Amino acid sequence: MAKTDGILGIDVRHGKLSLSIIRGGKINKTVWVDVPGNIVDDYKILSENLFSEFLKDKMKENKIKAKKAVVVISDTDLVIRSFSMPAMDDSQLKLNVPFEFSDFISGDMKEYIFDYVKRDARPEDASGQVNLIAYAVRVEYIRKVGEALRNAGLKLERAVPETICYETLLESLSDPEDANKERCFLDIGTNHITMRIFRDGDYRLSHIIDLGENKIIQSIADELNCDVNLAETYLRSNYQDCQNCQGAVNAYKDISLEIIKGLNYYDMSDATSKLKDVVLCGPGAMTGPLVALLQERIDKSVYTIQDMFPGGENNADLNVTSPSVIALTSAANGIGILESAAYTDVKKTDWKLVLLGAIAAVAVVVLAVKVGILDKYNELVRSQAYEAELQARVNADTLFIKQAEELSVEYYHYTWDDMTEEEKGRVSRVDVANLADFIVSQGVSVRSINLKEKTLVVGVTGDSLNTMSKLTAALTDLDIVESCSLSMAQKESAEDTNTSVPVSSTSSDEEVAEEDYAVETVDLNSVVNAEINIYLTTLNSEERGGEQ
């Protein structure tokens, strides 16, 4: 490991990601950031892949280098108990501890990893009992966390419960009397407050209050008429002294009232209670007015967790990052679950058998290739010859299509090779083909069909202008035709003399009728070439829809 590398402490609770590195027994760096709601919901990782990318980005952004990591397990992801058992060696304890959770876990016990911490610093009592704090964590949880860390370039060293982190903190205090004080740790999170009671350095019980810092944030959002995410940023920076606005002060009072209720209930329920110290931690401990109000209203010694760290007075981030810091100390003392414990049910690979199997497989493959290679080669040659024959047929058919004029014209009208991709998307080839068939059925022949912008121009040949006029009237009655008009009509006689007859661009019935009278004088031995402008409904529907 490089000198710049260390073991990274990671804590994901309250919608925050806290990172800590300790070198030489001293805190080297602690940082914390808010995690987007689509990655972490309060304490639960919603997407392992997104979390891995987010973790990598924040490590790079804060110039943190590490290969191994210790993770804090939220109490919501485990079952934790304090109890005593007859003195026995560790192997026997590992077998018997799971039975102490039989009344607290539903489902298959094999789905959990059981671990414990022997409070061996405290002598066994006269009855030969040993005090333990034990916990059960789902196997799937450890596997998912390990996989997420691997995707971020880290290896899970150990996973430490957050409650045991507090016990480790108390054990680290230099004054034994101070360490054994009865204390309440108030973890003020975003959505809830967790009260943990410790006596003689041991975890006793916990209680959750369904009220958190979100009440303060919402009050600031209402006061400043802004989004809650922005309100949280304002709270941290005390923008426009928002920490002291009336809405925030009312929220402080509501939170303090619920905390006092919880503390009073504990004092009354336990006659032996000597609770005198309350330690504030979590993001709520960073809000000065809230801390001041709790110190004023609670009749106990109230201080923040940063005050318990040597030299931590100037590092307010410790109120959030302290579990990730203490988890590193716990892991150094051998406390926490190893990732390998989540894979004890996976059988170890016998590499000798794997090697023998691989050699046998290679031998079989070589024999199969040697026996069947000739047949495969002959089959390949036959396939290539057949492919060449098919290609020759395709080439002959293509040449026939190009040389056959009538088939080429039909191919043109049905495929519209000269149209752009946008035009092909707006014109139905079937509609145009049916339209051509209809025109032919009216006693004229179709010379050409072209699309000019939004107009379908059809070149036709008939025996007279009267026929052309009737054709335009018949086309107008079709559902697919919005309107049509004769743009040009040209008469050709048997002596190849041409007479051009201008035609009005309108398609009204009155003017078409006038043309009918003019056509009566045309020689029957002559033919008329004309162009008809047709506006199809499919061509103009998109434009009309855009105008709407």
N, C-alpha and C positions, 0 to 999 in steps of 0.2 A: 504494500500500500504506500502511495506517495505520502510525503510528509504533510502535504496540504490536505490530505484526505482525513476523514474522521468518521465516527459513527453518528448517524443522524437520528435525532429524536423527533417523532412525528405524532401529532395529536390532531384529530379531526372531530371537533365537537362544537356545538352552538353555531354551525355554519361557518366556522373559521378553520383555517389550516395554520397550525403553528409548527415551526421548525426550530430545532436547537442543536447546537454542537458544543460538546465539552472536550477540551483538550487539557491534559495535565491536571485534571481535577477541577478546572475552572471553566466558567461559562465563557465560551469563545464568541458565540453569536446566537441571538434569539430574534426571530421575526414571525409575524403573523399577518395573514391576509384574509379577506372575505372570499368565500368560495361561491361561485354562481349557483343559484337554486336548482339548475338542471343537473348539477354534478353531485351536490351534497344537500340533503334535507336535514337540517339541524345537526344530527350526528351520524346519519346513515348515508353511505356512499351509494348513489343511484346508478352511476355508470363507471365501471372500473377503467374502461379505456379513456374516457374523458378525464377522469381523475389522474391517470398516469401522465397524460399530456400536460395537464395543469401543473402537476407536481414538478415535472421536468422544466417547464417554463419558469416557475418560481425559483427553483434551485439555480438556474442559469442567471435569472434576473438579479438574485441576491448573492451571486458568486459563491455558492455553496457546493463543495465537492465532497462526495462520500460514496462508498460502495456498499456499506451495510446500514441497516436502519432498525430502530426499536420503535414499536408502535404502541400507543396507549389504547387500551380497550375500554370503550365506554361501558359504564355499569348497566346500560340498557341492553347490551349485547351479551350479558353473562348472568349467571346465578352465583351469588357469593354468600358464604356462611362462615360464621365463627363458632367453633365448638371444641370440645376436648375429647381425646381418645386415650385408651390405655397405651402406655409406653411400648413402642415396638419399632423395629428397624424400618428403613425407608421402603424396602421392597414390600413389606406387609402393609404399610400405610397406603401405598399406591393401589393395592388390591382392595382395601377396606374403605377408603375415602369415597368412592362412587356410591356406596350403599347409603351414605349420609344424605345423598341428594334424591333418593328414590321417591320421597314425598313431595319434592319440589319440581320435578321434571316429568313432563308427560311425553310419551313417545319412546322410541328406541334409545337406550342409554349408549349404544354404539355410535350414535350421531354426535356425541359430545367428547371433548377432551377435558379430563379432570386434572387439576393441579392444586398444589397447596404450598403454604409457607409455614414452616415450623418456627414458632417463636422460641427458638432455642436459647435466645439471650436471657430468657426468663426461666428460672429453675422449675423443674417439675414439682407439683405439690405432693403432699404426704401420701396421697392415695395412688401415686404413680401415674398420674394423668399428664398428657402433653397437650398444650394449647396449639390450635391450628387455625389459620384462616385459609379456607379452600374455595375454589371457584370452578365453575363448569362453563365451557365455551363450545359452541357448535364447531364441528370439524370444517364445515363448509365456509364459515366465517374466516378461519385462519387461512384456508386455501385461497379464497378470493383476495384477501389482503396481500398474501404472498405473491399472487399472480399480478396484481396491480403494481406492486413494487418492482417486480421483475421487468414489467413493461416500461418502467421509469428508470431502469438501469441500476436498481438497488436489490439487495438480498435481505430478506426478513431475518434478523438476528433473533429477536424475541418479541413477544407481545405481552404487555404488562397491564393488568387492570388498574384503572385510575384510583380506586380506593386504596390499593396497596401502595400507590405512589405517595399518598398522604402519610401512610404509616412509615414509609422510607424517609420522608421529610422529617417526621418527628424523631426518628431514631438518629438522624444526623445532627440534631441539636446538641450542642456541647454541654449544656446544663441538664443533668438527668431529671431534676425536679421540674424544670421547664418542659421537658419532653413528656413527662407523665401527667401534666395538667389535663383536666377535662376540657376539651375544646369542641367547638362547633365550627366546621368549615361551611360557609355559605357560598355556594357556587351560583352566582347570578348570571344565568344564560339568557339567550334571546327569547325563548318561549317558556322556560320554566326555571325555578330556583331549586337546587338540591341542598338539603341540610344533612350533613354527615357528622355524627357525634363520635368522638374518640375519648377514651378514658384509659389512663395508664399506657398511652401510646398505642392502644388496640382499638380497632374499629368496633363500634357497638351497634349502631343502627343508622338508618337514613330515612329521609322523608322528602317527598317532592311536592312543591307548591306550583300549581298551574298558573303562574304569573311570572312574567319576565321583563327583560329590557324592551321587548316589542311595545309594551304599553307606553314607555317613555318616547320611543321613536314615533309611534302613531300620534301622540299628543303634539310633538314638534311638527310633524307633517300637517296636522290640522291647524296649528298656530301659524305656520309660515305658508300654508296652502301649497305644498309641494309633494312630490312622490316620496314614498317611505324609504326607498333606497337612498335618495338624496338627503332625506331627513337624518338617516343614520350617519352619513358623512358630516352633516352639520353638527350632530351630537358630538362626534369625536373631536372636531376642530373648534367647538363652541362658537359656531358662526352666529354673529349678531347676538352673542350672549344668550343663545337659545337654551342653554342648560338651566337658566334661571327664569325662563318664561313661565307664566302662570300654569299652562297646561302641563309642563314638565314637573313643576313643583307638586301639583296634584297627583301626578303619577308616582312621584317619590313617596308621598304620604300613603298611597294605596299599597305600594310594595312594602313599606316599613310596617304597616298594620298587619299584613299577612305574615311577615317574618316574626313579629312579636307574638302573634297568636301561636305560631308553631313552637317558639321557645317556651312560652308559658305552659303549653300543653306538655312539653317534655319535662319541665320542672315539676309539674303536678303529678305526672304519671310515675315518676321515679323519685321516691323519697330520699334515696341516697345521692341524688344528683348534687354536684358541686360545680356546676357549669358557670365559669366566670369569664371565659375568653371566647370571643366570636371573631373568626378570621374570614374576611371577605376575599373572594377570588372570582375569576371569570370576567367577561367584558364589562359587566355592571360595576365592578370594582374600580374601573378607570374613570367613572363619572364622579367628579369631586363633590358636587352638591348632594348626590345620593349618599355617598360615604359620610358626609358631614351630618346629614339628617339621621342616619342610622346610629352614628356615634352619640348624637344628642338624645335619641328616643330609647335606645336599648340600654338597660341598666347593667351593662357588663362592659368589659374592656373590648372595644371594637377596633380592629386594625386590618390592614390588607396583607395578603400573602407575600407581597414583595418585601415587607418589613422583616420577614423571617429569613430572608436570604442575606448572607454577608455582602455588603456593598450593593444591595439591591434597591436602596432608597431612590436612586436616580434612574431606575429602569422600570418604568410603569408597565412595559410589555410583559413583565413576569406575571402579572395578574392573569394573563391569558396563556402564556407559554410555559408556566411553571410545571404542569404535568409532563410535558415533553422533556423538560430538563431533568426532572426527578426520575422519569422512566429510564433514562440513561444510567443513572446511579443504581437503580434497582437491577437492571440487566447486568451491570458490572458485578453485582453481588450474587449472580446466578438465579435471580428471580424472573419469572415470566415463562411463557410457553414457547418452545422451539418450533419452528415451522415443520421440522421432520416429524413431530408428534401427530401432525395431521395426515401423515402418509404411512402410518404403521400398518394399516391394513393392506397396503400395496406390497405384493410379494417382490422380494429382491430378485434381480435378474441373474441367472446362472450363466455367466459369460462363456464358460466352457461348452455348455450345451448349445448356446447360440452360435459359437464358432464352428462346432461340428455340424450343426444344421446348415450353416452357410456353405461349408465345403461340400456337403451332400447336394445342396441345391445347385451349386455351380457345376458339379459333375453331371447332374441330370440335364442341365441346360446344354452343356457341351455335347452330350450324347444325342440329345434331340436335334441340335443344329446339324451335327454330322450326318445323321440319318435322313433328316428331312430337307436339307438344303437344296438337293438336286430337284426334288419335286416343286419346291417353292420357286426355284429359278425358272423351271419350265412353265409354271403357272403364270409367272410374271411376263414371260415372253408372249404367251397366248393373250394375256390381258392387254399388252402393248399393241399387238397386232389387231385385236378387236377394236381398240381405241382408234387406231389409225384408219380402220375401215369406216367407223362411225364419223370420223372427221372428214373423210372423203365424201360421204353422203351429204353431210352438212354443207360442204363447199359447193357440191353440185346443185343442191337445192337453192342455195343463196344466189348462185349464178343464174339459175332459171328465173328467180324472182326479179333480178335486175334486168334480164333480157325481155321478159314478158311485159309489154307496154300496158295492157289492160290490168294485169295483176299488180303492176307497179303503181298505177293510178289508184286502184282500190287500197293498196297498202298505204299510200299517202293519205287518203281520206280517213282511214281507220286508225292510223298511228299519230298523225300530226307531228311529224318529225321537226317541222320548222317552227313549232310553237315553243315559247319559253315555258319554264317550269311553273311560273305564276299563272300563265294562260291555261296550261293543262289542268291546273287545280280548279279553274272556273268553268271550263267547257267540257260537257259530257260528249265523248266520242259517239256514244250510242245515240244521243239525241240528234247529232249532226248527221249520222248515217240514216236514221229514220226520216229526217228532214229531206235528205237527198232522194230517198225512195219515194217520198210523197211528191216531190217536184217532178220526178220522171213519170209518175202516175197521171200527171195533168197534161200529158202529151208533149212535153219538151224534154230535151236532153241536157245534162249537166256537163259543162266543159271544165269548170274549176270551182274550188271552194277555198277562200282565203279569209283569214281573220286579220282585220285592220283595226288596231286598238280595241274598241268595244263593238265593232260592227263586223258581221259576217257577210262577206261579199261573195255572191254566188253568180258565176258566169253560166248562162243558159242559152240554148238555141231552140227556136220555135218557128212555126210557119207564118205567124203574123203578130202584130202588136196587140191585136185583140186577145190572142192567147196569153200574151205576157200580162195584160191587164187583169184577165181572169185569174191568172196564177197568183198575182200579188193579193187579190181579194181573198183567194182561198187560203193563202199563207197567213193572212191577218187573223183568220178564224181559229188558227191552231193555238193550243194552250201554251206551247213553249215559245211562241212568237209574240213579242210585245208590240212590235210595229215593223213595217217594211215599206220599201219604196223602190221605184225604178230609177237608177241613177244615169243610165245610158241605154239607148236602143239603136241598133244599126242594121239596116236592111242590106242584103246581098242578093243580087239578081243572078240569073243564069249566065249573063254576059260579064259577070264579075264587076259590075258597076255598083258602087256602094252609095247609099243615101242615108245620111244620119238624121235621126229624128230626135230632137231634144225632148226630154221627159221631165216633168216637174218633180221635185224632190219630195213633195208631200205624198202621203199615203191615204188621203181622205177619199171617201167613196164618190163624192161629187166630181173631183178632178179625174179620177180613174174612169168614170163614165164618159167624160168628155173625150178622153183618149180612145175609148171604144169607138166613137163615131169617126174619129180620124183614121182609125186603122182599116175601116171598111174599104178604102180606096187602094189598099196595098195589093200588088200583083200576087196571085196565089202561087205562081211559080218561084216566088222569092222566099228567102229565109231571113229570119231576124235573130241577130245576136244581141243579147241584152245582159246587163248587170243589175242584180237585185241586192239592195242593202237590207239586211235582216238584223233586227235587234232582238236577241233572245232574252227571255226572262232570266235565265241562269247567268247571263253576262252582267246584268245590271242589279241583281239582287244584293250582291255584296256592297255595291256603292250606295244603294238606297238604305241598307242597314247601317252603314257608317254615317249617313246624313241624319238618320233618326237618333 
